Amino acid sequence: MTTPTLEALALAESLAASPTLRTLKALAQGMPIDCTEVEAIKDGVAAVLPDVLEALDARRITFTDADDKAMLHGLLLFAVQLLMEGQLGRYEARLKAH
């Protein structure tokens, strides 16, 4: 196990009061994820991302604030790009060509 960086510790401290972070912490304890293995991260993201996208598309997840929506979409973009190895734009272009 690696030692957390100062940045990681500062982030954890700034989020310590977050109810969402407490929920994530409880989930993490029951579902250990090896974040040192990129493939394990990809597998985890791939397992939940389709459900999140489906919920957004069906408007089961809604936003009252444009900044909140932008933040979640930014996070989802990182997740999708991770899974597609940075090829999202190229992948869509190939789909349209067929």
Backbone torsions as a table, in degrees:
resi	resn	phi	psi	omega
1	MET	NA	136.1	-178.2
2	THR	-89.0	158.2	177.2
3	THR	-80.0	132.2	179.2
4	PRO	-61.3	144.3	176.6
5	THR	-74.0	164.3	176.5
6	LEU	-60.4	-36.9	179.2
7	GLU	-64.6	-42.4	179.5
8	ALA	-65.2	-40.9	178.2
9	LEU	-65.0	-41.2	179.0
10	ALA	-64.2	-40.7	178.3
11	LEU	-64.6	-45.4	179.2
12	ALA	-60.1	-40.8	179.4
13	GLU	-66.1	-41.6	-178.2
14	SER	-68.7	-24.3	-178.5
15	LEU	-101.1	3.2	-173.2
16	ALA	-56.2	-31.8	-177.6
17	ALA	-86.4	-1.7	-175.7
18	SER	-74.3	122.7	175.4
19	PRO	-61.6	-34.8	178.8
20	THR	-65.1	-41.5	178.8
21	LEU	-64.2	-36.9	176.9
22	ARG	-63.0	-39.8	176.7
23	THR	-63.0	-44.8	179.2
24	LEU	-63.1	-39.2	178.8
25	LYS	-62.4	-43.1	178.6
26	ALA	-63.7	-40.5	177.1
27	LEU	-64.1	-41.7	-178.5
28	ALA	-63.1	-34.1	-179.9
29	GLN	-67.7	-32.2	179.8
30	GLY	-91.3	-7.8	-176.0
31	MET	-140.6	74.7	-176.5
32	PRO	-61.7	132.6	-179.0
33	ILE	-123.2	129.0	177.9
34	ASP	-86.6	96.2	-176.8
35	CYS	-78.2	2.3	174.0
36	THR	-88.0	-10.0	179.5
37	GLU	-108.4	112.2	-178.0
38	VAL	-58.6	-38.8	-179.2
39	GLU	-64.7	-35.1	177.1
40	ALA	-66.2	-39.1	177.5
41	ILE	-64.6	-46.8	179.4
42	LYS	-60.3	-42.1	179.2
43	ASP	-61.3	-42.4	179.5
44	GLY	-65.8	-44.8	178.9
45	VAL	-63.9	-43.3	-179.3
46	ALA	-63.5	-28.6	-179.6
47	ALA	-72.5	-33.9	-175.1
48	VAL	-105.5	-24.3	-174.8
49	LEU	-58.9	-45.3	179.6
50	PRO	-58.2	-38.0	179.1
51	ASP	-67.6	-38.5	178.2
52	VAL	-65.7	-45.9	179.4
53	LEU	-63.0	-41.1	178.0
54	GLU	-62.2	-42.2	179.1
55	ALA	-65.1	-40.1	177.0
56	LEU	-65.1	-45.7	-179.5
57	ASP	-61.8	-35.3	180.0
58	ALA	-85.9	3.2	179.6
59	ARG	60.6	31.8	172.9
60	ARG	-83.6	-19.3	171.4
61	ILE	-111.3	119.1	-177.1
62	THR	-125.8	162.8	-178.4
63	PHE	-130.8	144.4	173.5
64	THR	-104.9	-5.7	-176.1
65	ASP	-130.4	128.0	-178.4
66	ALA	-62.8	-35.4	178.7
67	ASP	-65.3	-39.1	177.5
68	ASP	-62.7	-43.3	179.1
69	LYS	-62.5	-43.4	179.8
70	ALA	-63.1	-39.5	179.7
71	MET	-64.1	-44.5	-179.9
72	LEU	-66.4	-41.3	178.7
73	HIS	-64.5	-34.8	175.0
74	GLY	-62.7	-44.5	177.8
75	LEU	-62.8	-42.5	178.6
76	LEU	-64.7	-36.1	177.7
77	LEU	-61.5	-44.1	176.7
78	PHE	-59.7	-41.9	-179.0
79	ALA	-64.8	-45.6	-179.5
80	VAL	-65.7	-44.1	179.8
81	GLN	-63.4	-36.2	176.5
82	LEU	-60.8	-48.0	-179.0
83	LEU	-66.4	-35.3	-176.8
84	MET	-96.4	11.6	178.1
85	GLU	51.1	43.2	176.1
86	GLY	74.7	15.6	-173.2
87	GLN	-107.8	19.1	-174.4
88	LEU	-55.2	-52.1	-179.4
89	GLY	-61.7	-42.4	179.8
90	ARG	-68.4	-36.9	180.0
91	TYR	-64.0	-45.3	179.6
92	GLU	-63.7	-38.9	178.9
93	ALA	-63.2	-39.1	178.2
94	ARG	-66.6	-37.8	178.5
95	LEU	-63.9	-41.7	-179.4
96	LYS	-66.9	-30.9	-178.5
97	ALA	-70.4	-23.4	-177.5
98	HIS	-90.7	NA	NA
